[in-house]
Amino acid sequence: MQSMLLNNPTLFIVGVAIAAGLAVALVAWLVSQALAEVPPEDREYKDPPPLGFRLAWMPIHWISFFITPLLGDKRQLSMKNRLRQAGLDYTVNPAQFIAARILCALVLMMVSWWGLAAFDKGGDEGLSLSLYLEIGAGAALLGFQYPTIWLGDVMKRRRSELLKTFPFYLDIITLCVEAGLNMQGAMSQAVAKGPSGVLRDEFQRVLRDIRAGKPRAESLRGLSDRLNEPNITTFTSTVIQAETMGMNLGPLLRTQADQRRTERFLRAEKLAMEAPVKMLFPLIAFIFPCTFIVLFFPIVMKFMHAGL
């Protein structure tokens, strides 16, 4: 049998092809059986995920199902807190976010290999295997870190928007409280009249929790925990303490609104003073050389022609 295969190359190639096809079919069957065990996710009470997650939601859901037992409670709690601060706690869970990191790493690694293969001439002049491994490892590391960088940017944008709009919401709440409304009615007016954004969504969530039967103090503490911002913590603590002691909320909220507005002006002033320092490097590295080229090129050309 062995000699017959060696004497007949066509039969040998057909046998290798059949064996490879059977191996691929076996692997595909095992993968399909494993994926069939993944239960569908109930997203009735969840928000839609971001665009990048929606485009690859099925593989993210599959990977998250298999890596969930491997994640420790401490790791999941830390990631859940970060997702809560980014406003994604009702969008993705920690396992799905880590699955997105793994998938992004695999995709970038394959894209980098595809790009290298497109420029690989093959033969002695071709790219080495070590170069493929190094570029692929670098691309995988970049892909694994990119969702974390994106999450940090989302958190920074939310914090910046929160600090910008918080004084305005405080003014509305203060006016409503001074006009005779209670805290819940004041927050309802702030949600109705305030600009859309982080605070509006968070106040809507507080009102939804109160209507569902949750105590007002507990709902406000949840707001403070989700946003993890000192200004919000001070606001919620003041409201809870004042309602517990029966104090008048109007003067307290008025003082906080004035203080938050002053802090916003100081932050804007600080950013304005930092702008010239941040512009110094691009000015020296890009603008000055171009200016010098434009100014000195005619002079250099005149000297060169005069020398001739």
For each residue, the residues with C-beta under 8 A, 3 or more apart:
1: 4 5
2: 5 6
3: 6 7
4: 1 7 8 11
5: 1 2 8 11 12 15
6: 2 3 12
7: 3 4
8: 4 5 11 12
9: 12 13
10: 13 14
11: 4 5 8 14 15
12: 5 6 8 9 15 16
13: 9 10 16 17
14: 10 11 17 18
15: 5 11 12 18 19
16: 12 13 19 20
17: 13 14 20 21
18: 14 15 21 22
19: 15 16 22 23
20: 16 17 23 24
21: 17 18 24 25
22: 18 19 25 26
23: 19 20 26 27
24: 20 21 27 28
25: 21 22 28 29
26: 22 23 29 30
27: 23 24 30 31
28: 24 25 31 32
29: 25 26 32 33
30: 26 27 33 34
31: 27 28 34 35
32: 28 29 35 36
33: 29 30 36 37
34: 30 31 37 38 66
35: 31 32 38 62
36: 32 33
37: 33 34
38: 34 35 61 62 65
39: 65
40:
41: 61
42: 45
43: 46
44:
45: 42 90
46: 43 90 91
47: 90 91
48: 54 91
49: 53 54 57 91 92
50: 53 54 88 91
51: 54 55
52: 55 56 100
53: 49 50 56 57 60 91 92 96 100
54: 48 49 50 51 57
55: 51 52
56: 52 53 59 60 100 103
57: 49 53 54 60 61
58: 61 62
59: 56 62 63 99 103
60: 53 56 57 63 64 96 99 100 103
61: 38 41 57 58 64 65 96 99
62: 35 38 58 59 65 66 99
63: 59 60 66 67 99 102 103
64: 60 61 67 68 93 95 96 98 99
65: 38 39 61 62 68 95
66: 34 62 63 69
67: 63 64 70 71 95 98 99 102
68: 64 65 71 95
69: 66
70: 67
71: 67 68 75 76 94 95 98
72: 75 76
73: 76 77
74: 77 78
75: 71 72 78 79 94
76: 71 72 73 79 80 94 95
77: 73 74 80 81
78: 74 75 81 82
79: 75 76 82 83 94 97 98
80: 76 77 83 84 89 93 94
81: 77 78 84 85 228
82: 78 79 85 86 151 155
83: 79 80 86 88 89 91 92 93 94 97 151
84: 80 81 87 88 89 225 226 228
85: 81 82 155 158 226 227 228
86: 82 83 151 154 155 158
87: 84 91 154 158 198 201
88: 50 83 84 91 92 97 151 154
89: 80 83 84 226
90: 45 46 47
91: 46 47 48 49 50 53 83 87 88
92: 49 53 83 88 96 97 100
93: 64 80 83 96 97
94: 71 75 76 79 80 83 97 98
95: 64 65 67 68 71 76 98 99
96: 53 60 61 64 92 93 99 100
97: 79 83 88 92 93 94 100 101 147 151
98: 64 67 71 79 94 95 101 102
99: 59 60 61 62 63 64 67 95 96 102 103
100: 52 53 56 60 92 96 97 103 104 147
101: 97 98 104 105 143 144 145 146 147 148
102: 63 67 98 99 105 106 144
103: 56 59 60 63 99 100 106 107
104: 100 101 107 108 143 144 146 147
105: 101 102 108 109 139 140 141 143 144
106: 102 103 109 110 140 143
107: 103 104 110 111 143
108: 104 105 111 112 139 140 142 143 146
109: 105 106 112 113 136 137 139 140 143
110: 106 107 113 114
111: 107 108 114 115 139
112: 108 109 115 116 135 136 138 139
113: 109 110 116 117 132 135 136
114: 110 111 117 118
115: 111 112 118 119
116: 112 113 119 120 127 131 132 135
117: 113 114 120
118: 114 115
119: 115 116 127
120: 116 117 126 127
121: 125 126
122: 125 126
123: 126
124:
125: 121 122
126: 120 121 122 123
127: 116 119 120 131 132
128: 131 132
129: 132 133
130: 133 134
131: 116 127 128 134 135
132: 113 116 127 128 129 135 136
133: 129 130 136 137
134: 130 131 137 138
135: 112 113 116 131 132 138 139
136: 109 112 113 132 133 139 140
137: 109 133 134 140 141
138: 112 134 135 141 142
139: 105 108 109 111 112 135 136 142 143
140: 105 106 108 109 136 137 143 144
141: 105 137 138 144 145
142: 108 138 139 145 146
143: 101 104 105 106 107 108 109 139 140 146
144: 101 102 104 105 140 141 147
145: 101 141 142 148 149
146: 101 104 108 142 143 149 150
147: 97 100 101 104 144 150 151
148: 101 145 151 152
149: 145 146 152 153
150: 146 147 153 154
151: 82 83 86 88 97 147 148 154 155
152: 148 149 155 156
153: 149 150 156 157
154: 86 87 88 150 151 157 158
155: 82 85 86 151 152 158 159
156: 152 153 159 160
157: 153 154 160 161
158: 85 86 87 154 155 161 162 198
159: 155 156 162 163 229
160: 156 157 163 164
161: 157 158 164 165 197 198
162: 158 159 165 166 197 198 199 227 229 232
163: 159 160 166 229 231 263 264 267
164: 160 161 264
165: 161 162 168 169 194 195 197 198 199
166: 162 163 169 170 199 231 232 260
167: 170 171 257 260 261 264
168: 165 171 172 194 195
169: 165 166 172 173 190 194 199 203
170: 166 167 173 174 235 253 256 257 260
171: 167 168 174 175 257
172: 168 169 175 176 186 189 190 193 194
173: 169 170 176 177 183 186 187 189 190 253
174: 170 171 177 178 186 250 253 254 257
175: 171 172 178 179
176: 172 173 179 181 185 186 189 190
177: 173 174 180 181 182 183 186 249 250 253
178: 174 175 250 254
179: 175 176
180: 177
181: 176 177 185 186 189
182: 177 185 186
183: 173 177 186 187 216 239 243 249
184: 187 188 207 210 216
185: 176 181 182 188 189
186: 172 173 174 176 177 181 182 183 189 190
187: 173 183 184 190 191 203 206 207
188: 184 185 191 192 207
189: 172 173 176 181 185 186 192 193
190: 169 172 173 176 186 187 193 194 200 203
191: 187 188 194 200 203 204 207
192: 188 189
193: 172 189 190
194: 165 168 169 172 190 191 199 200 203
195: 165 168 200
196: 200
197: 161 162 165 200 201
198: 87 158 161 162 165 201 202 227
199: 162 165 166 169 194 202 203
200: 190 191 194 195 196 197 203 204
201: 87 197 198 204 205
202: 198 199 205 206 223 226 227
203: 169 187 190 191 194 199 200 206 207 223
204: 191 200 201 207 208
205: 201 202 208 209 223 226
206: 187 202 203 209 210 219 220 222 223
207: 184 187 188 191 203 204 210 211
208: 204 205 211 212
209: 205 206 212 214 218 219 222
210: 184 206 207 213 214 215 216 219
211: 207 208
212: 208 209
213: 210
214: 209 210 218 219 222
215: 210 218 219
216: 183 184 210 219 220 243
217: 220 221 240 243 244
218: 209 214 215 221 222
219: 206 209 210 214 215 216 222 223
220: 206 216 217 223 224 236 239 240
221: 217 218 224 225 236 240
222: 206 209 214 218 219 225 226
223: 202 203 205 206 219 220 226 227 232 236
224: 220 221 227 228 232 233 236 237
225: 84 221 222 228
226: 84 85 89 202 205 222 223
227: 85 162 198 202 223 224 232
228: 81 84 85 224 225
229: 159 162 163 232 233
230: 233 234
231: 163 166 234 235 260 263
232: 162 166 223 224 227 229 235 236
233: 224 229 230 236 237
234: 230 231 237 238 256
235: 170 231 232 238 239 256
236: 220 221 223 224 232 233 239 240
237: 224 233 234 240 241
238: 234 235 241 242 252 253 256
239: 183 220 235 236 242 243 249
240: 217 220 221 236 237 243 244
241: 237 238 244 245 247
242: 238 239 245 246 247 248 249 252
243: 183 216 217 239 240 246 247 249
244: 217 240 241
245: 241 242
246: 242 243
247: 241 242 243 252
248: 242 251 252
249: 177 183 239 242 243 252 253
250: 174 177 178 253 254
251: 248 254 255
252: 238 242 247 248 249 255 256
253: 170 173 174 177 238 249 250 256 257
254: 174 178 250 251 257 258
255: 251 252 258 259
256: 170 234 235 238 252 253 259 260
257: 167 170 171 174 253 254 260 261
258: 254 255 261 262
259: 255 256 262 263
260: 166 167 170 231 256 257 263 264
261: 167 257 258 264 265
262: 258 259 265 266
263: 163 231 259 260 266 267
264: 163 164 167 260 261 267 268
265: 261 262 268 269
266: 262 263 269 270
267: 163 263 264 270 271
268: 264 265 271 272
269: 265 266 272 273
270: 266 267 273 274
271: 267 268 274 275
272: 268 269 275
273: 269 270 276 277
274: 270 271 277 278
275: 271 272 278 279
276: 273 279 280
277: 273 274 280
278: 274 275 281
279: 275 276 282 283
280: 276 277 283 284
281: 278 284 285
282: 279 285 286 287
283: 279 280 286 287 288
284: 280 281 287 288
285: 281 282 288 289
286: 282 283 289 290
287: 282 283 284 290 291
288: 283 284 285 291 292
289: 285 286 292 293
290: 286 287 293 294
291: 287 288 294 295
292: 288 289 295 296
293: 289 290 296 297
294: 290 291 297
295: 291 292 298 299
296: 292 293 299 300
297: 293 294 300 301
298: 295 301 302
299: 295 296 302 303
300: 296 297 303 304
301: 297 298 304 305
302: 298 299 305 306
303: 299 300 306 307
304: 300 301 307 308
305: 301 302 308
306: 302 303
307: 303 304
308: 304 305
